[in-house]
């Protein structure tokens, strides 16, 4: 077998076209920096690509030789390079000089607001800040409206909580990180999507399947990494104001300050509020909870010759009040109304340090630190939840090469310590988790073939050692065609209370699991990326498929008993199939169009029968049309999603009969936005749910909220109709950015 594998690797190397790679630097009067997003194109073969965050680029040597490479980047003088057959396997260092050093240079290019990285081994979908501005992006839960890979839905009809899904699996199986630091874990999984305003985000990277072992063991369905604006690139001043016709208002402000050549800092502030009581369906319950959210974020950045460091703090307070419209207080004897409350306070401290080795650019040491303290107190009618979380995290990573950059290694150590105190009425789930771990990753970079082998071993103080192997491969079939494959194991310890907090909005009794076991899954999948020309315009097709199989999963069984919600461990009887195809076109220079289709097949054993998971549509269609005028003053964006039918839980009705309609309807979601740019202002107006589709009677037995048949969790569609919003953005860039 080993000889067959050796023959296969040699065959790939000897039958592949040569590869050109390099790094692009930007130089001013004082220093050189690696340029992210620099544009590279060839004049003859018409290859176009951009550098990654480390300034790197690579592509297959074109057949049309000699050819000319053109390098360009905003604020720098463009440069050219003649490419010939002798340049095969070359590793170039390209330096672009600042435009401030010469009288005048004009450079322009069209940057895609959403793209798939050509350089990364994994299929990484990047959403830029331009893409986030296409919709009313006020917080993280509203940042995926123009994206087909991530689904966002209401958790229930009374609390306002939202949840994300990837590949048909709950958001708790998706690892969410802030620049590779764990985020939205534990108590934040219920309401944490409201904690990050969209205007703070510079880009979002979405990875399906198991991610790198460097990022931890919890990536089971995918990974979402939030890249916030860095201090050295943050605008001198930015303000975003937003209001909708329901009465919600929001203000976001941030600033970046360059203190010296090596030090910079940024400060972000956010506040939002809704005081109006909205009840469009006249069921006596608020369709949208009232309340407020405030947050602050401060980061410092140090850039030295041998060391780079970042540290900062993120804190927020979130309070929501829902339930019946006449509800005012939880104090006994006040109107006898059903109320819903959530109050969350959270503070996150983080730091990142990186150490470099002179003369060895591929060797480095990076250390990530994080400390978190959070309290979440919630109440649904007479049912209460109180939670406390204290978390500490450290991850040390050493990068190096073996002989050449063809062979790269990453090894490291990590440790997580978390204390939970959770109380839900008579149920409790208090525990201390200590999880030290070690990991290693080897990357082989051939001419066309890249293979990443990784593994990590973690020891949980309650459950013992857990081994997580992973493999990721990428094969460049042609200059325009990429094939990827990924497989691996992930695991997590479930928090059945906070993970399912919205299920308190029912009259059903909770039946806790007999024991808590780690959830363990295997994920295998692949993707096909094809770039091509359509009517002489750039286009691309991305098709991916992923299969997730659970060795053990803590499922929520709502079918086994009409009066109970049963939590139990399920072994080897739960899986997910996810297939998605996305076509991106630019039929005109001012027009971008994206079509997507997604098929989901998510099943497990419920009530002793293999059934589809509830509230997961089998089909979803997606269309996004974006127009930007030639003078870049006007932008129009239009998005339509069509959600297929999904299975609904069988629920008992007030007359003690059961629901007979247990499939949801097919429904559309339509949104649009118009933006006008005037000097330093962006003015925008838009609407969501323009088709005005709403779910009829989202709450069962709304007249008797304290009864056993009350259920506000059977929500599969919007519960509010068309929402119109408007706002502005005001920007004062740094002086060098205006030139």
QUIBELFEN-V944731 format. One record per residue. SS is DSSP state (H for helix, E for strand, L for the rest). PHI is phi in degrees with one decimal (* if undefined). PSI is psi in degrees with one decimal (NA if undefined). Layout:
((SS & PHI & PSI) (SS & PHI & PSI))
//
This chain:
((L & * & -39.4) (H & -67.0 & -29.6) (H & -72.2 & -35.5) (H & -64.4 & -43.7) (H & -62.7 & -41.8) (H & -62.9 & -41.8) (H & -62.5 & -40.0) (H & -63.3 & -43.7) (H & -64.7 & -43.6) (H & -65.1 & -37.8) (H & -63.0 & -40.8) (H & -63.1 & -42.4) (H & -68.3 & -43.5) (H & -80.8 & -15.3) (L & -110.6 & 23.7) (L & -111.6 & 151.7) (L & -76.2 & 148.8) (L & -62.6 & 155.9) (E & -120.7 & 141.7) (E & -112.1 & 133.6) (E & -143.3 & 168.7) (E & 174.2 & -174.9) (E & -131.3 & 136.6) (E & -106.0 & 126.6) (E & -111.9 & 150.5) (E & -109.9 & 132.1) (E & -121.5 & 132.6) (L & -118.5 & -156.8) (L & -74.6 & -14.1) (L & -118.7 & -33.2) (L & -157.1 & 171.8) (E & -116.9 & 136.7) (E & -125.5 & 145.3) (E & -69.7 & 131.2) (L & -93.8 & 123.0) (L & -92.4 & 132.1) (L & 82.1 & 10.8) (L & -63.3 & 142.7) (E & -94.2 & 134.5) (E & -125.5 & 130.6) (E & -145.2 & 153.2) (E & -106.9 & 142.6) (L & -79.1 & -27.6) (L & -97.0 & -55.9) (L & -82.0 & -6.8) (L & 61.5 & 32.9) (L & -76.3 & 138.0) (E & -133.8 & 132.5) (E & -158.6 & 173.3) (E & -131.8 & 157.4) (L & -76.9 & 153.0) (L & -84.8 & -170.8) (L & -65.8 & -15.6) (L & -99.6 & 10.8) (L & 77.9 & 6.8) (E & -83.8 & 153.9) (E & -146.4 & 154.6) (E & -160.4 & 147.4) (E & -160.4 & 166.3) (E & -77.7 & 135.1) (L & -59.3 & 121.2) (L & -69.5 & 159.0) (L & -76.3 & -30.4) (L & -80.6 & 93.2) (L & -125.4 & 148.9) (L & -70.9 & 160.4) (E & -138.4 & 166.1) (E & -119.8 & 126.7) (E & -91.9 & 133.1) (E & -115.5 & 123.1) (E & -108.5 & 131.2) (E & -146.9 & 152.1) (L & -158.6 & 149.3) (L & -60.9 & 129.2) (L & 85.1 & 4.9) (E & -130.8 & 155.1) (L & -75.4 & 130.2) (L & -66.7 & 154.9) (E & -142.1 & 161.7) (E & -128.8 & 160.9) (E & -148.4 & 130.2) (E & -81.8 & 127.2) (E & -109.4 & 126.5) (L & -130.5 & 176.4) (H & -62.8 & -25.4) (H & -70.9 & -11.2) (H & -89.5 & 10.3) (L & -63.6 & 142.0) (L & 62.3 & 18.6) (L & -74.3 & 154.3) (E & -129.5 & 97.3) (E & -89.8 & 150.2) (E & -116.5 & 114.0) (E & -109.5 & 129.6) (E & -116.5 & 121.0) (E & -104.1 & 134.0) (E & -97.0 & 145.8) (E & -57.9 & 141.6) (H & -67.9 & -17.3) (H & -70.4 & -13.9) (H & -83.1 & -13.0) (L & -124.3 & 161.6) (L & -56.4 & -48.4) (L & -162.1 & 135.1) (L & -142.8 & 135.8) (L & -117.0 & 120.3) (L & -129.9 & 137.6) (L & -145.4 & 149.6) (L & -157.7 & 160.1) (L & -96.4 & 116.0) (L & -96.3 & 128.2) (L & -69.3 & 132.7) (L & -76.8 & -19.4) (E & -140.6 & 132.1) (E & -152.8 & 164.8) (E & -111.3 & 127.0) (L & -65.1 & 127.2) (L & -78.0 & -24.2) (L & -89.1 & -27.2) (L & -78.2 & 143.8) (L & -67.4 & -42.7) (L & -78.4 & 156.8) (L & -78.2 & 102.3) (E & -111.5 & 118.7) (E & -98.2 & 121.4) (E & -108.4 & 126.6) (E & -104.4 & 117.5) (E & -87.0 & 172.8) (H & -64.1 & -28.7) (H & -64.2 & -38.8) (H & -67.6 & -38.4) (H & -65.3 & -26.1) (L & -80.7 & -2.2) (L & -75.6 & -13.0) (L & -137.1 & 176.6) (L & -74.1 & 73.1) (L & -84.0 & 88.1) (L & -100.3 & -24.8) (L & -151.5 & 178.9) (H & -62.3 & -33.3) (H & -66.9 & -18.6) (H & -104.9 & 12.0) (L & -90.2 & -3.1) (L & -116.5 & 18.9) (L & -67.7 & -27.6) (L & -104.7 & 25.8) (L & -126.6 & 138.2) (L & -93.4 & -17.7) (L & -77.0 & -32.2) (E & -112.7 & 128.7) (E & -103.9 & 138.8) (E & -123.9 & 130.8) (E & -141.9 & 163.6) (E & -73.6 & 138.6) (L & -78.5 & -32.5) (L & -160.0 & -178.8) (L & -100.8 & 7.4) (L & -129.0 & -26.9) (L & -95.7 & -18.7) (L & 80.4 & 0.4) (L & -69.1 & 144.1) (E & -121.0 & 154.3) (E & -133.5 & 150.7) (E & -105.2 & 157.4) (E & -136.3 & 139.0) (E & -127.9 & 131.5) (L & 57.0 & 30.4) (L & 79.1 & 1.6) (E & -103.5 & 148.1) (E & -56.5 & 154.8) (H & -62.4 & -18.8) (H & -68.2 & -17.8) (H & -90.6 & -2.0) (E & -102.3 & 125.3) (E & -80.3 & 118.2) (E & -107.1 & 129.2) (E & -132.2 & 151.5) (E & -105.5 & 101.7) (L & 49.5 & 51.2) (L & 72.2 & 11.0) (E & -105.9 & 131.3) (E & -53.4 & 137.9) (L & -146.9 & 156.1) (L & 56.1 & 41.5) (L & -103.1 & 165.9) (L & 60.7 & -127.3) (L & -63.8 & -22.3) (H & -75.2 & -10.7) (H & -65.6 & -22.9) (H & -81.9 & -50.3) (H & -123.8 & 7.0) (H & -69.3 & -17.6) (H & -63.1 & -17.7) (H & -84.2 & -3.0) (L & -85.6 & -17.0) (L & -117.9 & 111.4) (L & -65.9 & 144.4) (H & -64.1 & -27.7) (H & -71.3 & -15.0) (H & -78.7 & -18.4) (E & -89.4 & 128.5) (E & -87.1 & -37.2) (E & -163.5 & 157.4) (E & -126.8 & 127.4) (E & -104.7 & 126.8) (E & -113.1 & 123.0) (E & -123.4 & 127.4) (E & -92.5 & 152.4) (L & 80.7 & -172.4) (L & -71.6 & 135.3) (L & -89.5 & -164.8) (L & -67.1 & 145.2) (H & -65.1 & -19.3) (H & -63.2 & -32.1) (H & -85.0 & -3.1) (L & 120.2 & -175.3) (L & -102.8 & -3.7) (L & -94.1 & 1.4) (L & -78.6 & 101.0) (L & -109.9 & -43.1) (L & -105.5 & -18.8) (E & 161.7 & -175.9) (E & -140.6 & 133.7) (E & -118.8 & 118.0) (E & -110.3 & 126.1) (E & -95.9 & 122.4) (E & -107.4 & 103.9) (E & -85.3 & 160.9) (L & -59.9 & 130.2) (L & -80.2 & 152.6) (L & -57.1 & -40.5) (L & -77.0 & -7.7) (L & -120.8 & -0.1) (L & -72.7 & 142.0) (L & -58.9 & 153.7) (L & -58.7 & -36.9) (E & -157.0 & 137.0) (E & -141.5 & 138.5) (E & -138.8 & 136.2) (E & -128.3 & 124.9) (E & -116.4 & 139.6) (E & -143.0 & 144.1) (E & -152.1 & 144.1) (E & -123.0 & 170.1) (L & -76.4 & -5.2) (L & -80.4 & -13.3) (L & 106.0 & 2.6) (L & -75.6 & 132.6) (E & -129.6 & 151.5) (E & -151.0 & 145.9) (E & -139.1 & 129.8) (E & -126.1 & 134.1) (E & -136.5 & 137.0) (E & -149.9 & 159.5) (E & -146.5 & 147.9) (E & -119.9 & 135.0) (E & -127.1 & 123.6) (E & -91.0 & 103.2) (L & -78.0 & -35.0) (L & -160.0 & -172.7) (L & -63.2 & -30.5) (L & -107.5 & -20.5) (E & -114.1 & 138.2) (E & -147.8 & 159.1) (E & -146.3 & 158.9) (E & -141.1 & 148.4) (E & -130.6 & 129.6) (E & -122.5 & 138.5) (E & -136.1 & 145.7) (E & -143.7 & 142.8) (E & -151.3 & 136.5) (E & -143.8 & 153.4) (E & -153.1 & 150.9) (E & -143.0 & 119.8) (L & -112.3 & -17.0) (L & -76.9 & 140.9) (L & -93.4 & 113.3) (E & -106.6 & 126.1) (L & -142.1 & 77.6) (L & -71.3 & -33.9) (L & -88.8 & 2.2) (L & 57.3 & 38.4) (L & -97.6 & 4.5) (L & 87.2 & 0.1) (E & -115.0 & 145.1) (L & -63.0 & 127.9) (L & -72.2 & -31.4) (E & -130.5 & 124.9) (L & -67.6 & 148.3) (E & -85.6 & 169.8) (E & 142.6 & -164.1) (E & -146.9 & 163.1) (E & -144.4 & 132.2) (E & -136.2 & 142.8) (E & -149.4 & 153.3) (E & -141.1 & 144.8) (E & -141.5 & 129.0) (E & -134.0 & 131.0) (E & -134.7 & 144.2) (E & -119.0 & 144.6) (E & -133.1 & 132.2) (E & -122.7 & 128.5) (E & -121.5 & 105.5) (L & -108.4 & -176.2) (L & -74.8 & -35.3) (L & -117.3 & -0.4) (E & -150.9 & 143.7) (E & -128.2 & 139.2) (E & -143.2 & 145.3) (E & -136.9 & 143.3) (E & -154.6 & 154.6) (E & -177.9 & -171.1) (E & -142.0 & 143.1) (E & -131.4 & 125.3) (E & -137.9 & 144.9) (E & -152.6 & 158.2) (E & -129.2 & 130.9) (E & -130.7 & 126.3) (E & -135.5 & 128.2) (E & -131.2 & 143.9) (E & -132.8 & 115.1) (E & -127.8 & -161.7) (E & 104.1 & -154.2) (E & -68.7 & 148.4) (L & -63.0 & -27.4) (L & -88.2 & 2.8) (L & -73.7 & 136.1) (L & -128.9 & -31.3) (L & -154.6 & 154.3) (L & -86.8 & -0.6) (L & -65.4 & 140.1) (L & -62.2 & 142.7) (L & 86.0 & 4.1) (L & -93.9 & 94.4) (L & 67.3 & -14.3) (L & 64.3 & 29.9) (L & -89.7 & 155.0) (L & -88.9 & 122.9) (E & -122.4 & 155.7) (E & -129.9 & 130.3) (E & -137.2 & 142.4) (E & -138.1 & 130.1) (E & -132.2 & 118.6) (E & -125.0 & 134.2) (E & -127.2 & 131.8) (E & -144.6 & 144.2) (E & -138.5 & 131.9) (E & -122.2 & 127.3) (E & -109.8 & 136.5) (E & -143.2 & 159.6) (E & -155.6 & 149.8) (E & -139.1 & 127.4) (E & -126.7 & 140.2) (E & -132.0 & 136.9) (E & -121.1 & 133.4) (E & -112.5 & 159.2) (E & -116.4 & 122.6) (L & -60.9 & 130.0) (L & 79.8 & -0.6) (E & -133.7 & 78.5) (E & -66.2 & -18.3) (E & -94.1 & 5.4) (E & -111.5 & 129.0) (E & -159.2 & 163.2) (E & -128.0 & 127.9) (E & -125.8 & 140.7) (E & -132.4 & 129.0) (E & -111.3 & 137.1) (E & -129.1 & 146.5) (E & -155.4 & 136.4) (E & -134.8 & 136.0) (E & -137.9 & 142.4) (E & -135.2 & 127.6) (E & -147.7 & 142.8) (E & -124.0 & 139.1) (E & -134.3 & 121.3) (E & -121.9 & 125.4) (E & -135.8 & 154.1) (E & -145.7 & 132.1) (E & -121.3 & 98.1) (L & 65.2 & -118.5) (L & -93.8 & 0.3) (E & -99.6 & 129.0) (E & -118.2 & 150.1) (E & -134.5 & 133.4) (E & -129.4 & 127.7) (E & -135.8 & 144.1) (E & -134.7 & 134.9) (E & -134.7 & 132.0) (E & -124.4 & 126.2) (E & -135.8 & 139.9) (E & -130.9 & 144.7) (E & -149.6 & 140.6) (E & -145.6 & 141.5) (E & -143.1 & 116.9) (E & -109.8 & 129.3) (E & -128.2 & 131.5) (E & -116.5 & 123.2) (E & -108.4 & 139.4) (E & -160.3 & 176.6) (E & -122.6 & 161.6) (L & -114.0 & 96.9) (L & 81.7 & -55.8) (L & -149.0 & 176.5) (L & -72.8 & -2.9) (L & -66.8 & -33.7) (E & -116.8 & 112.3) (E & -119.0 & 148.2) (E & -131.3 & 149.7) (E & -138.4 & 125.9) (E & -132.8 & 158.1) (E & -177.4 & 176.7) (E & -129.0 & 145.6) (E & -138.0 & 161.9) (E & -154.3 & 136.6) (E & -128.6 & 133.5) (E & -129.5 & 124.6) (E & -141.8 & 135.1) (E & -115.7 & 124.2) (E & -112.0 & 138.0) (E & -129.2 & 110.4) (E & -130.0 & 130.0) (E & -134.9 & 121.7) (E & -127.1 & 101.9) (L & 52.2 & -117.6) (L & -88.3 & -5.2) (E & -93.8 & 146.9) (E & -141.2 & 152.2) (L & -147.4 & 80.8) (L & -105.1 & 134.6) (E & -164.1 & 159.4) (E & -116.8 & 123.6) (E & -111.8 & 129.7) (E & -124.4 & 119.6) (E & -132.4 & 88.4) (E & -79.3 & 151.5) (E & -152.9 & 159.3) (E & -134.5 & 147.2) (E & -145.9 & 159.2) (E & -149.0 & 148.8) (E & -146.1 & 132.0) (E & -119.0 & 132.6) (E & -121.3 & 123.0) (E & -103.3 & 124.1) (E & -116.5 & 99.7) (L & -90.8 & -167.9) (L & -66.7 & -46.0) (L & -119.6 & -18.4) (E & -110.8 & 129.9) (E & -123.5 & 130.7) (E & -133.2 & 131.3) (E & -119.3 & 118.6) (E & -110.1 & 124.8) (E & -138.8 & 157.1) (E & -157.6 & 148.6) (E & -141.2 & 149.8) (E & -123.9 & 119.7) (E & -117.6 & 144.7) (E & -116.8 & 115.5) (E & -96.4 & 130.1) (L & -63.4 & -19.6) (L & -101.2 & -24.2) (L & -124.7 & -1.0) (E & 83.3 & -163.4) (E & -77.2 & 145.2) (E & -134.9 & 127.6) (E & -102.2 & 134.5) (E & -130.6 & 94.2) (E & -87.0 & 150.0) (E & -150.5 & 148.6) (E & -139.2 & 138.4) (E & -135.6 & 132.0) (E & -133.3 & 148.9) (E & -140.3 & 129.9) (E & -124.2 & 123.4) (E & -88.5 & 101.4) (E & -69.5 & -45.1) (E & -141.7 & -178.5) (L & -60.6 & -22.2) (L & -115.9 & 4.4) (E & -130.1 & 125.2) (E & -123.7 & 138.1) (E & -117.3 & 136.1) (E & -131.4 & 150.4) (E & -140.6 & 141.8) (E & -146.2 & 145.7) (E & -154.7 & 146.7) (E & 176.2 & 174.6) (E & -116.2 & 137.1) (E & -135.6 & 161.1) (E & -155.4 & 160.8) (E & -156.1 & 158.9) (E & -99.3 & 118.8) (L & -73.0 & 149.8) (L & -117.1 & 87.0) (H & -63.6 & -23.1) (H & -75.7 & -60.8) (H & -71.0 & -30.2) (H & -64.6 & -24.5) (L & -126.6 & 32.6) (H & -58.4 & -34.2) (H & -64.9 & -19.1) (H & -73.5 & -1.8) (H & -72.2 & -14.7) (L & -82.2 & 41.1) (E & -139.9 & 166.7) (L & -90.6 & 3.5) (L & -76.0 & 149.3) (E & -83.5 & 139.2) (E & -85.0 & 135.5) (E & -115.1 & 109.4) (L & -70.8 & 156.9) (L & -66.3 & 151.2) (L & -64.2 & -33.8) (L & -154.7 & 154.6) (L & -90.9 & 123.8) (L & -123.1 & 150.9) (E & -63.3 & 139.4) (E & -84.5 & 128.9) (E & -128.1 & 131.8) (E & -137.6 & 155.3) (E & -114.3 & 136.4) (E & -127.4 & 132.9) (E & -135.4 & 138.1) (E & -170.8 & 178.2) (E & -160.7 & 170.9) (E & -147.3 & 157.4) (E & -129.1 & 122.7) (E & -121.1 & 122.2) (E & -127.4 & 121.6) (E & -100.2 & 144.3) (E & -158.3 & 175.6) (E & -106.9 & 133.6) (E & -127.9 & 114.2) (L & 54.7 & 43.2) (L & 64.1 & 19.3) (E & -119.2 & 150.3) (E & -67.0 & 137.3) (E & -147.5 & 162.7) (E & -151.7 & 152.3) (E & -129.4 & 128.5) (E & -123.7 & 122.2) (E & -123.9 & 127.8) (E & -137.4 & 150.2) (E & -138.7 & 136.4) (E & -139.1 & 139.4) (E & -121.0 & 126.4) (E & -118.2 & 128.1) (E & -125.0 & 130.1) (E & -98.8 & 123.2) (E & -69.2 & -40.8) (E & -147.2 & 137.3) (E & -143.2 & 137.6) (E & -86.0 & 106.2) (E & -99.3 & 159.2) (E & -107.5 & 107.2) (E & -97.6 & 107.8) (L & -100.8 & 2.6) (L & -103.8 & -20.9) (L & -71.0 & -27.0) (L & -152.2 & 126.6) (L & -68.7 & -17.0) (L & -106.9 & 5.7) (E & -136.6 & 156.7) (E & -116.0 & 114.0) (E & -104.8 & 125.6) (E & -101.5 & 126.4) (E & -152.2 & 154.7) (E & -81.2 & 136.5) (E & -124.9 & 126.8) (E & -106.9 & 126.1) (L & 58.4 & 29.1) (L & -138.8 & 37.0) (E & -145.7 & 134.1) (E & -154.7 & 167.8) (E & -143.0 & 132.2) (E & -113.0 & 131.8) (E & -134.4 & 122.9) (E & -126.0 & 129.3) (E & -139.5 & 138.8) (E & -128.9 & 134.2) (E & -135.5 & 128.1) (E & -114.1 & 124.7) (E & -115.3 & 131.6) (E & -133.0 & 153.3) (E & -131.4 & 76.3) (E & -63.3 & -26.6) (E & -131.7 & 159.5) (L & -62.3 & -26.8) (L & -101.1 & 6.8) (E & -133.9 & 130.0) (E & -122.0 & 137.4) (E & -132.4 & 137.4) (E & -130.6 & 132.1) (E & -118.5 & 141.0) (E & -145.5 & 149.4) (E & -136.3 & 138.3) (E & -133.1 & 134.1) (E & -118.0 & 131.9) (E & -126.4 & 136.0) (E & -133.9 & 97.3) (E & -120.2 & 117.0) (E & -137.0 & 155.8) (E & -159.1 & 174.6) (E & -84.4 & 113.8) (E & -122.9 & 129.8) (L & 52.7 & 43.8) (L & 63.9 & 23.7) (E & -140.4 & 140.0) (E & -73.0 & 112.5) (E & -134.0 & 160.0) (E & -70.3 & 141.3) (L & -62.3 & 141.8) (L & -71.5 & 149.8) (L & 59.8 & 32.4) (L & -121.2 & 104.5) (L & -63.3 & 138.7) (L & -72.2 & -28.3) (E & -131.8 & 147.0) (E & -146.9 & 130.0) (E & -108.8 & 152.1) (E & -148.7 & 135.0) (E & -137.6 & 131.9) (E & -131.1 & 127.8) (E & -121.6 & 125.4) (E & -125.9 & 126.9) (E & -119.2 & 134.2) (E & -133.8 & 123.3) (L & -64.2 & 160.2) (L & -61.7 & -33.2) (L & -86.6 & 3.6) (L & 60.9 & 23.0) (L & -90.7 & -25.9) (E & -123.8 & 136.4) (E & -135.4 & 132.3) (E & -127.1 & 128.2) (E & -127.9 & 136.4) (E & -135.6 & 128.2) (E & -132.8 & 133.8) (E & -131.2 & 130.5) (E & -122.6 & 136.5) (E & -116.8 & 119.5) (E & -100.7 & 131.1) (L & -77.5 & -178.7) (L & -72.3 & 150.7) (L & -137.1 & 158.0) (E & -75.6 & 138.6) (L & -111.8 & 149.3) (L & -70.0 & 143.2) (L & -72.7 & 128.7) (L & -129.3 & 144.0) (E & -77.7 & 138.8) (L & -98.1 & 166.2) (L & -56.7 & -30.4) (L & -85.3 & 11.3) (L & 73.4 & 5.5) (L & -81.8 & -179.7) (E & -121.6 & 161.6) (L & -64.1 & 139.5) (L & -104.9 & -22.5) (L & -97.5 & 100.8) (L & -118.0 & 24.7) (E & -128.4 & 137.4) (L & -77.6 & 166.6) (L & -84.8 & 159.8) (L & -80.1 & 130.9) (E & -143.8 & 154.6) (E & -102.0 & 155.7) (E & -128.5 & 119.5) (E & -120.3 & 131.4) (E & -139.5 & 154.9) (E & -154.1 & 155.3) (E & -150.4 & 141.6) (E & -119.3 & 129.8) (E & -123.7 & 134.9) (E & -121.3 & 130.1) (E & -100.3 & 123.3) (E & -133.5 & 106.0) (L & 55.3 & -118.3) (L & -92.5 & 5.5) (E & -105.9 & 143.6) (E & -116.3 & 123.2) (E & -108.9 & 131.4) (E & -135.3 & 149.0) (E & -142.3 & 141.3) (E & -161.9 & -176.5) (E & -150.3 & 149.1) (E & -118.3 & 152.1) (L & 51.8 & 50.3) (L & -66.6 & -18.4) (L & -78.2 & -6.6) (L & 57.6 & 36.1) (L & -86.3 & 130.2) (L & -135.8 & 152.8) (L & -78.1 & 130.8) (L & -78.5 & 134.7) (L & 49.3 & 63.6) (L & -67.7 & -18.5) (L & -109.9 & 125.8) (E & -88.2 & 130.1) (L & 59.6 & 48.4) (L & -63.8 & -22.2) (L & -74.6 & -18.3) (L & -129.5 & 71.8) (L & -67.8 & -15.4) (L & -99.7 & 9.1) (L & -86.5 & 167.9) (L & -74.0 & -17.0) (L & -94.9 & 0.0) (L & -68.0 & 133.3) (E & -152.1 & 113.9) (L & -109.8 & 17.7) (L & -107.9 & 0.4) (L & -88.8 & 56.9) (L & -106.8 & 123.4) (L & -130.9 & -1.9) (L & -148.9 & 172.4) (L & -60.1 & 146.4) (L & -108.6 & -3.2) (L & -121.1 & 149.4) (L & -81.4 & -150.1) (L & -58.5 & 134.2) (E & -122.0 & 124.3) (E & -104.9 & 135.8) (E & -137.6 & 165.0) (E & -155.3 & 164.0) (E & -179.0 & -172.6) (E & -146.2 & 157.5) (E & -128.3 & 135.7) (E & -126.7 & 128.1) (E & -129.9 & 133.3) (E & -117.6 & 100.7) (L & -75.3 & 167.9) (L & -68.3 & 155.9) (H & -56.8 & -43.1) (H & -67.5 & -24.9) (H & -76.0 & -22.0) (H & -82.7 & -19.3) (L & -82.6 & NA))
//
